[in-house]
Amino acid sequence: MEPTTEIVQMQNAGADLVPLPANPSVSAGALSERVREFIWASKAENTLRGYRTDWRDFRAWCVAHGSESLPASSQSVATYISECAACLRVGTIQRRLNAIAEAHKAAGVDSPTHAPIVRNTMKGIRRTMGTAPVQKSAALTEDIRAMVETLENRTTIDVRDRALILLGFAGAFRRSELVGLDVEDCAFGKDGLTVTLRRSKTDQEGVGRKIGIPYGSNPETCPVRTMQAWMETAGMSSGPVFRSINRHGHVQEGRLSGIDVARVVKKLAERAGLDSTHYAGHSLRAGHATTAAIGGASERSIMNQTGHRSVQMVRRYIRNGNLFRENSAGKLGL
C-alpha cells in the first residue's frame, strides 16, 4: 500500500501528531493555517508535548529493532511496552500507548493499541506492577504556617513566596493555574479576594470560574493581605501576578513556571525542617482539600474551591483527612 501524505509527514516530522483528515483525497495543503491552529488547540500543550516525547521514543525503539513505527504491528507495540515495564511506571507506559494511538489516528490508519495482544500485555503489566500513584505529601495548615514562618519579608523574594504559598493553599490552585494568573484576574473587596480563573486543566475551552479567597484571622498568614503586599511591593498594575526576580531583587516581566512553584514549596519545606522530597507544587492543592476534609467541609464546598469534576478524587482527600478523625480503632478502648 502506498503510504499516505499523512503517514509520510508523521514519519519525517517524528512527532507532530497533528490530526490531519483520514481521507487520502483531502491533501494536507488543503488545510488552511487557521484550521491547523485550531486543530493544534484541540489538545492541551502539555499533552502534545508529552505525546511528542513518547512518540520519538517509540520511533527510536522501532529503528533499533528494525520495525515499522507507522503503521506499527501489534506485536511490536506489545514487545515495546513489555520492555518499558522494566524501567517505567504504569502511568507512563499508558501515556506512551496513548501517543502511539494518536499518531495512528492522525495518519488515518488503524491503531495497534486496540489489539488483544497489546491490551492483555498492558493488563498484565498493571497486575504485576500495580497502579497506585506515587503522590507528594499534602501540606496541611500547620505545614503551611511552618513554611511561612521562615520568611521574614526582608527581601522581595520573601514577599512573593509568602503570597504564592498562601494563595496557592487557600485557592487550592494547580501550579499552572497559579502561575497563569494576571493582575487583571484579581479583584479585592470587603469580603476578600475574588480570583477569576480564565482557563484550567479541566476547562480547556476557557469558560472560566470565580474563586473566593476570604481574609484570614492572622495577618501573617492571610492570603488576601499578603497578595496586596506583594502587588504593592512589585508595583504591578497589569500582567503576570507571580514573576521572576533577579539577583538584585528587581521584579522581572517574565512569568514563573509550574516548576518554579515546586521549587519554592520544596525550599520552604526544607527551611521549616520538613522532608522536602515529600513536597511539591501539588502539595498546596492536596493540602487544602485534605485540611478542609479534616475540618468537616462538605464534598460540595471542597469541589467548589478545587474545581474537581470527579467526586471520587475529592473523596480520596476526604478519606485521607478522616483516617484518624473517624476511625473505628479509636473506639476499641486500647
N, C-alpha and C positions, 0 to 999 in steps of 0.2 A: 504494500500500500504506500502510495506517495505521501510523504509527510506534509501535513497542512502548514500554512504560514504560521499559525499559532504555535505549533509544536516546534518549528524551527526557531521562532522567537524565544520560546521558553528555554530551549537548549543553549542558544547563543547567549542570551541575557543572563541565564543562570538562576534568576530568582525574581523576576519582575512580578510574577503572579498577577498580572492584570487580567481579569476575567473577560477575555475577548469572546465574541459570539462563536458558538459551536458550529454554526452553518458555514461550511467552507466557501459558499458562494458570496459571503459577505467578507470582503477584503479588509485587512487591518487599516488600509489607507482610507476606508470609507468612514472611519470613526473620526469625528472632529476632536480637536484638542480639548474642547469644553466637555465633551462626552467622556473622554478619558479621565479628566479631572474628577468628574462626578463618580466614575467607576472606582477610582482610587479612594475617594472619600467614603465609599460604602463600608469600608472597614477601618478600624482604629489604626493609627500609625504604629503603635506598639505591636499590634497584631501582625501587621505587614512586615515590620522589622524582624519579628520572630520567625515568620514564615520564610523570609529571605535566607536567614541564617540556617534554618533547618533544611531548606531545600538545597542549599550549597553543600551541606554535609552529606546529604543523601546522594547527590550527583558525584561528589568526590569518591564516595564508597563504591558507587556503580563503576566508575572509571577504574578504580583499583581492582575490582573483581570482574572486569570485562562484561558488565551487564548494561542493558539499556535502561536509562532513567526515565525516559518519556517516549512511548508508554513503557512502564515497568511491569515486570511479571509479578504475580502474587507470591511466587516462590522467593524472588529476590527481596521483596519487601519483608516477608516473614523472616528470612535469614538476617536481614539488616536489623530489625528490631530485636531479634534474639541476641545479636551481638551488642546492641546498645544496652541491653539489660545488665551487662557486666559492669557498666560504669555510670549509668544514668538513672534518675528517678523515674517512677512510673508516669508522673505527670509530664515530664519532659519527653518521654517516648511517645505518649499520646499526642503531644503537640507536634512532634515530627510526623506522625501519621496524618494529622490534620493538614500539615503543609504539603505532603505528598498528594493528598486528596484534592487540595485546592489547585495544585499545579496541573493535575489531570483534568480537573473541571475547567480550568482556564483554557486548556488546549482543546477541549471538546472531545475528550476520549474517556472511556470508562476507567474508573479508579480501581486499582487492585486492592485497595484497603478494605473493600467490602467482601472480598473473597473469604470463604470459610477458613482457609489455612491461615490467613492473616488474623482474622477475628479470634480463632482458637489460640493462636500463639500469644496474642495480646491478653486473652483471658488467663492463660497460664502464667504469664508474667505478673499479672495483677494478683493472682492467688499465691504465687511464690514470694513476691516482694512485698505485698501489702500496699494499700493506698492511703494510709493515714498521712495527712500532710504534716510536714515539719514546720511548726509555726513559732514565731517570736513571742516572747512573753508580753502579756498585756500590761501596760503601765497604769497602775491604779493611782488613786488620788495621792496616797502617801508617797508613791514613787515620783509623781509629778512635782509635789512640794519639795522633795529632796533635791530633785534636779534644779528647780528654780532657785533654791536657796544658795546654790553655788554661783549664781550670777549676782554681781554687786552693782550692775548698771553703771560701771565706771567707763565702759567703752561702748561705742556704737554697736559693736557685735553683741554685747551683753543685752542691750535693749532689744535688738532684733530677735535674738534667740529666745528671750523671755516671751515675746509676743508670739513667735512661731510655735513654741511648745504649748502655751496656754490656749491659743486659738485652735490649734490642731486637736487638742484634747477636748475642749468644750464643744467644738463643732463636729467632732467625730469625722474629720475630713480624711479622705485619701490623700496620699502625697501629691498626686497630680492635681487634685482639686485645690490643695493648699497653695502650691506654687503657681497655680493658674489664676489666682485672684488678682484683680486690678483694684486700684483705689476707688474707681467708679462703682465697684461692686459692694462697697462698704458704706452703710448709712447708720450714723449714730443717732440715737433718740433717747427719750427719757427712760425707756424700759431696757435699753441695752443696744446692742449692735445687730443690725439686720444685714446678713450676707446673701447676696444674690449669686447663686451658683449657676452659671450660664451653660456649663457643659460638664459632664462627668462620665465615668466608665459605663454606667447604666443609662446614660442619656446622651448618646452619640448624635442625636438629631438636634440637640440644643434647645429643648423645650424649656429647661431651666426650672429652678425652685428656690425658694427663700428659706433661710435658716436663721433662727433667732438665737442670739448669744446674750443671756442675761448678765447683769452686773454680779460680780462675786462679792461675798461678805468681807473678804480680806483684800485690801488694795494691792498687796504684794503678789497675789495670785489671781487677781481679777482680770479676765481676758479682755474685757472692754477697755479698762483703764490702760492696760499695757499696750493695747493696739493704738490707742490715742497717743500714748507716749512715744511709740515707735514712729508713727507717721509725723509727729511734730519734730522729733529728732532728725528724721531723714529729710524733712522739708518736702514731702511729696504732695502733689496735687492731682496727679494722674499717673497712669502706667502701672507696672507691676508693684504689688504690695511688698513682697519679700524679694530683696535684691542682694546681689553680692556686694561685699565691702572689701576694699583694697587694704594693703598693709598699713596705709596711713590713716585708716579709719574713715575714708571717704566712701559714701554710698554710690554705687555704680548704676548704670542704666539696665544692666543685664539681670534677667530673672533667675532665681535659684532653680535648681532641678530637683527631681524627686530623690536623687542620690544625696544631694546636699541636706535634705531633711533627715535622712537616715544618719548621716554623719553628725548632725547636731544632736540628735537623740542619743547616739552612742557616746558622744563626747561628754554630754551632761550626765549620762548614766554612770560613766566611769568616774567622773568627778564626785558623784554622790555616793560612791562606794558600791554601786551595783555591778553585776556582771554584764558588761557592755555587749558581750557576744549574744546575749539573750534578747537584746532590744534593737529595734529598727524603726523606720518610719511608721509602719503599720501598728506599732505598739500604742500609739496615741489613739487611733480609731478603735482598736480592740479594747484598750483600757477604758474608754468612755462607755462602750456597751457593757463590759463586764462590771464596772463600778456602778453603773445605773441599775443593772440587774440586782446587784448586792443590796442596793438601796431600795429595792422594791418597785422600780419603774416598770410600767407595763410594756408588753411587746410593741404595742402601737406607738407609744411615745418614743421608744428607742428607735423604731423604724422611721419615724418622722424625722429624727435627727440624723441618723446614719444614711438614710436613703436606700436602705436594703429593700429589695423586692421579694427576697426569699425569707419566709418565716423560719425555715429550717436553719438558716445561717444565724439568725438572731437568737433562736432557741439554743444554739450551741453556746453562745456567750452567756445566756441566762443559766444554762446548766453549770457552766464554769463558775458563775457567780454564786450559785446556790449549793455548791459542793459541801460547804460546811454550815451554811445558814439553815438549810432544810435537809438535814442529814439524819436518817433513822438511827445511825450508830450513836448519836448523841442522846438517844432515849433509852439506852441499854443499861444505864446506871453503872458503867465501868469506872 
